[in-house]
Amino acid sequence: MPKGYWIAFVTVTEPDRYASYQAHAPAAFAKYGARFLARGGDATSLEGALYERHVVIEFESKAQALACYNSPEYQAARARRDGACSAEIAIVEGV
């Protein structure tokens, strides 16, 4: 079964509110077996907008990644980042 990948592009606009999200989101990621492959760090935009944070998270499957995103644990954490950042998130199936 192909792995699933959560890919996010984030620019934080309110660091204090975003810190609350960062304190609560790890519980959901741990519960669903997430493995961070990239989180922040140095990035170079070759096409399109340059976001502050680029995040790639690996899951055992796309279904597992979607279950994590839709879980009560993650949705509670997500509510804490509303208005604290601009984000684009996609979940894709690996090859």
N, CA, C and O atoms as a GROMACS GRO file, in nm:
protein
  380
    1MET      N    1   0.084  -0.118   0.000
    1MET     CA    2   0.000   0.000   0.000
    1MET      C    3   0.089   0.124   0.000
    1MET      O    4   0.184   0.133   0.078
    2PRO      N    5   0.058   0.220  -0.087
    2PRO     CA    6   0.139   0.343  -0.091
    2PRO      C    7   0.126   0.425   0.037
    2PRO      O    8   0.021   0.426   0.102
    3LYS      N    9   0.232   0.493   0.071
    3LYS     CA   10   0.231   0.586   0.184
    3LYS      C   11   0.141   0.705   0.151
    3LYS      O   12   0.108   0.729   0.035
    4GLY      N   13   0.102   0.778   0.254
    4GLY     CA   14   0.028   0.902   0.238
    4GLY      C   15   0.115   1.017   0.286
    4GLY      O   16   0.190   1.001   0.382
    5TYR      N   17   0.105   1.131   0.222
    5TYR     CA   18   0.185   1.247   0.258
    5TYR      C   19   0.096   1.369   0.277
    5TYR      O   20   0.012   1.401   0.194
    6TRP      N   21   0.118   1.436   0.388
    6TRP     CA   22   0.052   1.561   0.422
    6TRP      C   23   0.153   1.668   0.388
    6TRP      O   24   0.263   1.670   0.443
    7ILE      N   25   0.117   1.757   0.296
    7ILE     CA   26   0.208   1.861   0.252
    7ILE      C   27   0.143   1.995   0.285
    7ILE      O   28   0.030   2.023   0.244
    8ALA      N   29   0.214   2.078   0.360
    8ALA     CA   30   0.159   2.207   0.403
    8ALA      C   31   0.258   2.319   0.376
    8ALA      O   32   0.379   2.304   0.390
    9PHE      N   33   0.202   2.430   0.336
    9PHE     CA   34   0.277   2.555   0.317
    9PHE      C   35   0.214   2.656   0.412
    9PHE      O   36   0.094   2.683   0.403
   10VAL      N   37   0.293   2.711   0.502
   10VAL     CA   38   0.239   2.794   0.609
   10VAL      C   39   0.322   2.921   0.627
   10VAL      O   40   0.445   2.916   0.622
   11THR      N   41   0.255   3.032   0.647
   11THR     CA   42   0.318   3.156   0.692
   11THR      C   43   0.245   3.200   0.818
   11THR      O   44   0.125   3.224   0.816
   12VAL      N   45   0.319   3.210   0.926
   12VAL     CA   46   0.262   3.246   1.056
   12VAL      C   47   0.247   3.398   1.062
   12VAL      O   48   0.340   3.472   1.032
   13THR      N   49   0.127   3.442   1.101
   13THR     CA   50   0.100   3.585   1.114
   13THR      C   51   0.081   3.627   1.259
   13THR      O   52   0.099   3.744   1.293
   14GLU      N   53   0.044   3.533   1.346
   14GLU     CA   54   0.028   3.560   1.489
   14GLU      C   55   0.098   3.450   1.568
   14GLU      O   56   0.036   3.349   1.602
   15PRO      N   57   0.226   3.470   1.597
   15PRO     CA   58   0.308   3.365   1.660
   15PRO      C   59   0.253   3.310   1.792
   15PRO      O   60   0.263   3.190   1.817
   16ASP      N   61   0.195   3.394   1.876
   16ASP     CA   62   0.144   3.346   2.004
   16ASP      C   63   0.028   3.249   1.985
   16ASP      O   64   0.021   3.145   2.051
   17ARG      N   65  -0.065   3.282   1.895
   17ARG     CA   66  -0.177   3.192   1.867
   17ARG      C   67  -0.127   3.064   1.799
   17ARG      O   68  -0.175   2.955   1.829
   18TYR      N   69  -0.032   3.077   1.710
   18TYR     CA   70   0.021   2.960   1.640
   18TYR      C   71   0.093   2.867   1.738
   18TYR      O   72   0.091   2.745   1.721
   19ALA      N   73   0.156   2.923   1.839
   19ALA     CA   74   0.224   2.842   1.940
   19ALA      C   75   0.126   2.751   2.013
   19ALA      O   76   0.161   2.640   2.052
   20SER      N   77   0.004   2.798   2.032
   20SER     CA   78  -0.099   2.714   2.095
   20SER      C   79  -0.132   2.593   2.007
   20SER      O   80  -0.149   2.482   2.057
   21TYR      N   81  -0.141   2.615   1.876
   21TYR     CA   82  -0.160   2.504   1.782
   21TYR      C   83  -0.043   2.406   1.792
   21TYR      O   84  -0.064   2.285   1.799
   22GLN      N   85   0.079   2.459   1.793
   22GLN     CA   86   0.197   2.373   1.799
   22GLN      C   87   0.203   2.292   1.927
   22GLN      O   88   0.261   2.183   1.929
   23ALA      N   89   0.145   2.341   2.033
   23ALA     CA   90   0.144   2.268   2.159
   23ALA      C   91   0.042   2.154   2.159
   23ALA      O   92   0.059   2.056   2.232
   24HIS      N   93  -0.063   2.167   2.077
   24HIS     CA   94  -0.170   2.068   2.081
   24HIS      C   95  -0.169   1.969   1.963
   24HIS      O   96  -0.217   1.856   1.978
   25ALA      N   97  -0.116   2.007   1.849
   25ALA     CA   98  -0.119   1.921   1.731
   25ALA      C   99  -0.038   1.792   1.745
   25ALA      O  100  -0.079   1.690   1.690
   26PRO      N  101   0.076   1.791   1.816
   26PRO     CA  102   0.156   1.668   1.823
   26PRO      C  103   0.080   1.545   1.875
   26PRO      O  104   0.114   1.433   1.837
   27ALA      N  105  -0.019   1.562   1.958
   27ALA     CA  106  -0.095   1.446   2.009
   27ALA      C  107  -0.165   1.374   1.894
   27ALA      O  108  -0.165   1.251   1.890
   28ALA      N  109  -0.223   1.449   1.802
   28ALA     CA  110  -0.288   1.387   1.686
   28ALA      C  111  -0.186   1.319   1.597
   28ALA      O  112  -0.208   1.207   1.552
   29PHE      N  113  -0.075   1.387   1.571
   29PHE     CA  114   0.026   1.328   1.484
   29PHE      C  115   0.081   1.198   1.544
   29PHE      O  116   0.103   1.102   1.471
   30ALA      N  117   0.104   1.196   1.672
   30ALA     CA  118   0.155   1.074   1.738
   30ALA      C  119   0.052   0.962   1.730
   30ALA      O  120   0.088   0.847   1.703
   31LYS      N  121  -0.073   0.993   1.754
   31LYS     CA  122  -0.179   0.891   1.752
   31LYS      C  123  -0.190   0.823   1.616
   31LYS      O  124  -0.222   0.705   1.608
   32TYR      N  125  -0.165   0.898   1.509
   32TYR     CA  126  -0.182   0.844   1.374
   32TYR      C  127  -0.050   0.805   1.307
   32TYR      O  128  -0.046   0.783   1.186
   33GLY      N  129   0.057   0.797   1.384
   33GLY     CA  130   0.184   0.746   1.333
   33GLY      C  131   0.254   0.837   1.235
   33GLY      O  132   0.324   0.788   1.145
   34ALA      N  133   0.239   0.967   1.249
   34ALA     CA  134   0.302   1.062   1.157
   34ALA      C  135   0.453   1.062   1.174
   34ALA      O  136   0.506   1.046   1.284
   35ARG      N  137   0.521   1.079   1.061
   35ARG     CA  138   0.667   1.094   1.063
   35ARG      C  139   0.701   1.219   0.983
   35ARG      O  140   0.678   1.224   0.862
   36PHE      N  141   0.757   1.318   1.051
   36PHE     CA  142   0.791   1.444   0.985
   36PHE      C  143   0.916   1.425   0.900
   36PHE      O  144   1.019   1.380   0.949
   37LEU      N  145   0.905   1.461   0.772
   37LEU     CA  146   1.018   1.455   0.680
   37LEU      C  147   1.078   1.593   0.658
   37LEU      O  148   1.198   1.606   0.633
   38ALA      N  149   0.995   1.696   0.667
   38ALA     CA  150   1.041   1.835   0.658
   38ALA      C  151   0.946   1.920   0.742
   38ALA      O  152   0.825   1.900   0.742
   39ARG      N  153   1.005   2.015   0.813
   39ARG     CA  154   0.924   2.105   0.896
   39ARG      C  155   1.002   2.235   0.913
   39ARG      O  156   1.098   2.241   0.990
   40GLY      N  157   0.960   2.338   0.841
   40GLY     CA  158   1.034   2.464   0.847
   40GLY      C  159   1.165   2.449   0.774
   40GLY      O  160   1.172   2.385   0.669
   41GLY      N  161   1.268   2.508   0.827
   41GLY     CA  162   1.400   2.496   0.766
   41GLY      C  163   1.418   2.589   0.647
   41GLY      O  164   1.327   2.661   0.607
   42ASP      N  165   1.538   2.586   0.593
   42ASP     CA  166   1.574   2.671   0.481
   42ASP      C  167   1.501   2.624   0.355
   42ASP      O  168   1.500   2.505   0.324
   43ALA      N  169   1.440   2.717   0.284
   43ALA     CA  170   1.367   2.683   0.162
   43ALA      C  171   1.397   2.788   0.055
   43ALA      O  172   1.423   2.904   0.085
   44THR      N  173   1.392   2.744  -0.068
   44THR     CA  174   1.408   2.833  -0.183
   44THR      C  175   1.288   2.814  -0.274
   44THR      O  176   1.262   2.702  -0.319
   45SER      N  177   1.216   2.920  -0.300
   45SER     CA  178   1.102   2.911  -0.391
   45SER      C  179   1.150   2.930  -0.533
   45SER      O  180   1.211   3.032  -0.566
   46LEU      N  181   1.124   2.833  -0.617
   46LEU     CA  182   1.164   2.842  -0.757
   46LEU      C  183   1.048   2.891  -0.844
   46LEU      O  184   1.070   2.954  -0.947
   47GLU      N  185   0.926   2.861  -0.802
   47GLU     CA  186   0.806   2.909  -0.870
   47GLU      C  187   0.698   2.928  -0.765
   47GLU      O  188   0.684   2.845  -0.676
   48GLY      N  189   0.624   3.035  -0.775
   48GLY     CA  190   0.516   3.059  -0.680
   48GLY      C  191   0.564   3.129  -0.554
   48GLY      O  192   0.680   3.170  -0.543
   49ALA      N  193   0.472   3.141  -0.460
   49ALA     CA  194   0.499   3.213  -0.336
   49ALA      C  195   0.596   3.137  -0.246
   49ALA      O  196   0.601   3.014  -0.247
   50LEU      N  197   0.674   3.213  -0.171
   50LEU     CA  198   0.762   3.153  -0.071
   50LEU      C  199   0.692   3.161   0.063
   50LEU      O  200   0.669   3.270   0.115
   51TYR      N  201   0.659   3.048   0.119
   51TYR     CA  202   0.599   3.043   0.251
   51TYR      C  203   0.709   3.034   0.355
   51TYR      O  204   0.822   2.995   0.326
   52GLU      N  205   0.674   3.070   0.476
   52GLU     CA  206   0.769   3.067   0.587
   52GLU      C  207   0.804   2.924   0.627
   52GLU      O  208   0.918   2.894   0.660
   53ARG      N  209   0.705   2.836   0.624
   53ARG     CA  210   0.724   2.697   0.668
   53ARG      C  211   0.674   2.602   0.559
   53ARG      O  212   0.566   2.622   0.503
   54HIS      N  213   0.753   2.502   0.530
   54HIS     CA  214   0.716   2.394   0.437
   54HIS      C  215   0.721   2.266   0.518
   54HIS      O  216   0.822   2.234   0.579
   55VAL      N  217   0.610   2.194   0.518
   55VAL     CA  218   0.598   2.076   0.604
   55VAL      C  219   0.559   1.955   0.519
   55VAL      O  220   0.466   1.962   0.439
   56VAL      N  221   0.631   1.845   0.537
   56VAL     CA  222   0.597   1.718   0.472
   56VAL      C  223   0.592   1.613   0.582
   56VAL      O  224   0.690   1.591   0.654
   57ILE      N  225   0.476   1.547   0.593
   57ILE     CA  226   0.456   1.446   0.697
   57ILE      C  227   0.416   1.316   0.629
   57ILE      O  228   0.325   1.314   0.546
   58GLU      N  229   0.483   1.208   0.664
   58GLU     CA  230   0.455   1.077   0.606
   58GLU      C  231   0.365   0.996   0.699
   58GLU      O  232   0.382   0.997   0.821
   59PHE      N  233   0.268   0.927   0.639
   59PHE     CA  234   0.178   0.835   0.710
   59PHE      C  235   0.182   0.700   0.640
   59PHE      O  236   0.229   0.690   0.526
   60GLU      N  237   0.135   0.598   0.704
   60GLU     CA  238   0.132   0.464   0.644
   60GLU      C  239   0.047   0.458   0.519
   60GLU      O  240   0.069   0.374   0.432
   61SER      N  241  -0.053   0.548   0.508
   61SER     CA  242  -0.139   0.550   0.390
   61SER      C  243  -0.207   0.686   0.380
   61SER      O  244  -0.206   0.764   0.475
   62LYS      N  245  -0.265   0.714   0.264
   62LYS     CA  246  -0.342   0.837   0.247
   62LYS      C  247  -0.461   0.835   0.343
   62LYS      O  248  -0.495   0.938   0.401
   63ALA      N  249  -0.524   0.720   0.359
   63ALA     CA  250  -0.638   0.709   0.450
   63ALA      C  251  -0.598   0.745   0.593
   63ALA      O  252  -0.674   0.810   0.665
   64GLN      N  253  -0.480   0.702   0.635
   64GLN     CA  254  -0.431   0.734   0.770
   64GLN      C  255  -0.406   0.885   0.784
   64GLN      O  256  -0.438   0.943   0.888
   65ALA      N  257  -0.352   0.948   0.682
   65ALA     CA  258  -0.329   1.092   0.685
   65ALA      C  259  -0.461   1.167   0.693
   65ALA      O  260  -0.474   1.263   0.769
   66LEU      N  261  -0.560   1.124   0.615
   66LEU     CA  262  -0.692   1.187   0.619
   66LEU      C  263  -0.758   1.166   0.754
   66LEU      O  264  -0.823   1.256   0.806
   67ALA      N  265  -0.743   1.047   0.811
   67ALA     CA  266  -0.800   1.019   0.944
   67ALA      C  267  -0.739   1.112   1.048
   67ALA      O  268  -0.809   1.161   1.136
   68CYS      N  269  -0.610   1.136   1.038
   68CYS     CA  270  -0.543   1.228   1.131
   68CYS      C  271  -0.600   1.368   1.115
   68CYS      O  272  -0.637   1.432   1.214
   69TYR      N  273  -0.607   1.418   0.992
   69TYR     CA  274  -0.657   1.553   0.969
   69TYR      C  275  -0.800   1.570   1.020
   69TYR      O  276  -0.833   1.672   1.080
   70ASN      N  277  -0.883   1.470   0.998
   70ASN     CA  278  -1.024   1.478   1.036
   70ASN      C  279  -1.052   1.437   1.181
   70ASN      O  280  -1.166   1.445   1.226
   71SER      N  281  -0.950   1.395   1.252
   71SER     CA  282  -0.969   1.348   1.390
   71SER      C  283  -1.010   1.462   1.482
   71SER      O  284  -0.975   1.578   1.458
   72PRO      N  285  -1.083   1.429   1.589
   72PRO     CA  286  -1.118   1.532   1.688
   72PRO      C  287  -0.993   1.598   1.748
   72PRO      O  288  -0.994   1.717   1.777
   73GLU      N  289  -0.886   1.519   1.765
   73GLU     CA  290  -0.763   1.573   1.823
   73GLU      C  291  -0.702   1.681   1.733
   73GLU      O  292  -0.664   1.788   1.781
   74TYR      N  293  -0.692   1.651   1.603
   74TYR     CA  294  -0.633   1.749   1.514
   74TYR      C  295  -0.724   1.868   1.494
   74TYR      O  296  -0.678   1.982   1.491
   75GLN      N  297  -0.854   1.844   1.479
   75GLN     CA  298  -0.947   1.955   1.457
   75GLN      C  299  -0.949   2.051   1.575
   75GLN      O  300  -0.965   2.172   1.557
   76ALA      N  301  -0.932   1.999   1.696
   76ALA     CA  302  -0.924   2.088   1.814
   76ALA      C  303  -0.797   2.172   1.807
   76ALA      O  304  -0.800   2.291   1.838
   77ALA      N  305  -0.685   2.111   1.765
   77ALA     CA  306  -0.560   2.187   1.750
   77ALA      C  307  -0.574   2.288   1.637
   77ALA      O  308  -0.530   2.402   1.650
   78ARG      N  309  -0.634   2.245   1.527
   78ARG     CA  310  -0.651   2.333   1.411
   78ARG      C  311  -0.729   2.459   1.447
   78ARG      O  312  -0.697   2.568   1.400
   79ALA      N  313  -0.831   2.445   1.529
   79ALA     CA  314  -0.912   2.560   1.571
   79ALA      C  315  -0.825   2.664   1.640
   79ALA      O  316  -0.856   2.783   1.636
   80ARG      N  317  -0.718   2.620   1.704
   80ARG     CA  318  -0.629   2.712   1.775
   80ARG      C  319  -0.542   2.794   1.680
   80ARG      O  320  -0.487   2.897   1.720
   81ARG      N  321  -0.529   2.750   1.554
   81ARG     CA  322  -0.447   2.827   1.459
   81ARG      C  323  -0.531   2.916   1.367
   81ARG      O  324  -0.476   2.989   1.285
   82ASP      N  325  -0.664   2.910   1.380
   82ASP     CA  326  -0.750   2.997   1.299
   82ASP      C  327  -0.709   3.143   1.319
   82ASP      O  328  -0.702   3.191   1.432
   83GLY      N  329  -0.682   3.212   1.210
   83GLY     CA  330  -0.642   3.351   1.216
   83GLY      C  331  -0.497   3.373   1.255
   83GLY      O  332  -0.452   3.487   1.262
   84ALA      N  333  -0.422   3.265   1.280
   84ALA     CA  334  -0.283   3.278   1.324
   84ALA      C  335  -0.184   3.256   1.211
   84ALA      O  336  -0.064   3.277   1.227
   85CYS      N  337  -0.236   3.212   1.095
   85CYS     CA  338  -0.146   3.184   0.983
   85CYS      C  339  -0.225   3.178   0.853
   85CYS      O  340  -0.348   3.174   0.853
   86SER      N  341  -0.152   3.178   0.745
   86SER     CA  342  -0.211   3.145   0.616
   86SER      C  343  -0.150   3.010   0.580
   86SER      O  344  -0.029   2.991   0.587
   87ALA      N  345  -0.237   2.916   0.540
   87ALA     CA  346  -0.189   2.780   0.515
   87ALA      C  347  -0.257   2.720   0.393
   87ALA      O  348  -0.373   2.746   0.364
   88GLU      N  349  -0.181   2.639   0.323
   88GLU     CA  350  -0.233   2.555   0.215
   88GLU      C  351  -0.190   2.413   0.249
   88GLU      O  352  -0.071   2.388   0.270
   89ILE      N  353  -0.285   2.320   0.253
   89ILE     CA  354  -0.256   2.183   0.294
   89ILE      C  355  -0.316   2.088   0.191
   89ILE      O  356  -0.430   2.105   0.148
   90ALA      N  357  -0.238   1.987   0.153
   90ALA     CA  358  -0.287   1.881   0.065
   90ALA      C  359  -0.241   1.748   0.123
   90ALA      O  360  -0.135   1.739   0.185
   91ILE      N  361  -0.322   1.646   0.101
   91ILE     CA  362  -0.283   1.510   0.138
   91ILE      C  363  -0.280   1.430   0.009
   91ILE      O  364  -0.378   1.426  -0.065
   92VAL      N  365  -0.168   1.366  -0.017
   92VAL     CA  366  -0.149   1.294  -0.142
   92VAL      C  367  -0.104   1.151  -0.118
   92VAL      O  368  -0.043   1.119  -0.015
   93GLU      N  369  -0.135   1.067  -0.213
   93GLU     CA  370  -0.089   0.928  -0.209
   93GLU      C  371   0.049   0.920  -0.271
   93GLU      O  372   0.074   0.979  -0.375
   94GLY      N  373   0.137   0.846  -0.208
   94GLY     CA  374   0.272   0.828  -0.260
   94GLY      C  375   0.274   0.730  -0.377
   94GLY      O  376   0.172   0.669  -0.410
   95VAL      N  377   0.389   0.716  -0.440
   95VAL     CA  378   0.402   0.624  -0.553
   95VAL      C  379   0.462   0.493  -0.507
   95VAL      O  380   0.481   0.402  -0.588
   0.00000   0.00000   0.00000
